[in-house]
Amino acid sequence: LFKAIGSFNSRRIIYRVVKGAPSFGALAFGVIDRGTNVLQARPTTICPLNCVFCSVDAGPMSEGRWAEFIASLEVIVDGVKYAGVHKGGGLEVLIDTVGDPLTYPQLIELVKMVKEIRTVRSVAIETHGALLSKQLVNKLWEAGLDRVNLSIDTLSEEKARKLYGAPWFSLRKVIEAAEYLVKETSIDLHVTPLWIPGVNDEDIREVVKWALRIGAGKKWPPVTIQKYIAHKYGRKVPGVKPMSWGKFWRSISELEKELGTKLSWNMGEWGMEYRKRIPTPLMKGDLVTAEIVGRGLFHGEYIGLIDYKGWRAFITLLNYKGGPTRVLARVIRDEDGIYIGKVFKYIKNDHI
Ligand code: SF4
């Protein structure tokens, strides 16, 4: 189900997740159902940037990752179709990834194929825009893309290069493409700056003003400010202490008054609603047999295939040490259909 197709610095394997592989169970790739009408679609983990705040430790300079994944079109498309059968119509597919979706080689086909699914109402992409261009915007528009969620965290070219750990990054190009997208296409723009306290306080104001000035938010809200969080597996900005949620929301409400605009949204305003989840037979605490298929995203993790009462899914195993590739594993987390487990026993010659 995984085919090694290359490597980064000969240390990080790049896998193709081939047609026929399950669409669910992994955090890094496939489709994720979090119990609403929005499905997350993750076709790739690759990212060209090295953001100092990256919550998923992505990019060429990543130290925590030892594998990257590029899913075949079918893995994503079949997953969205399957979700539609159980969740009904009016779905939004958000291509959000733990990398940058614009690196996905078949992105245009993916948008087109997903948009043609009867139960899908809209398709959006979440990106930092490093690879965005007017030509790409045109192709995405033709393919049926409805919205781009663009993370721009400063309007300073120099600061952007430092924040994104990429001396080649051109903020001017990203801004030009974003403004073109708003003016010349029917794709909507939703701007999602990350607020890193003490690092881009003033920049956040500038980004909000820019987003409103150019006409972001034709159909969806124009701007959502994201809170910086120091994630366990992510990169931490040196010397920065994340704001508490209380302080963050108080600051957002002060900013709303200062800028005379709304910056926080409820699910209804965002077009989101709760929906029943895709039924899964596996739960935390269950014991399942799994076949190891390759490495997981972070050092030491492996991915196993579970075939449990006909339900095929991936599980990320935290303590597999090599040896037999069939194991008995205990599910230790099952949140949103993403399975994390620990090897309970190795299975030798089909005997537990
Ligand atoms: S924050 Fe996004 S764009 Fe930046 S390195 Fe991480 S995945 Fe890439």
Boltz pocket constraint, residues with backbone or C-beta under 6 A from the ligand:
constraints:
  - pocket:
      binder: B
      contacts: [[A, 47], [A, 48], [A, 49], [A, 50], [A, 51], [A, 53], [A, 54], [A, 55], [A, 56], [A, 57], [A, 58], [A, 59], [A, 97], [A, 98], [A, 99], [A, 100], [A, 128]]
      max_distance: 6.0
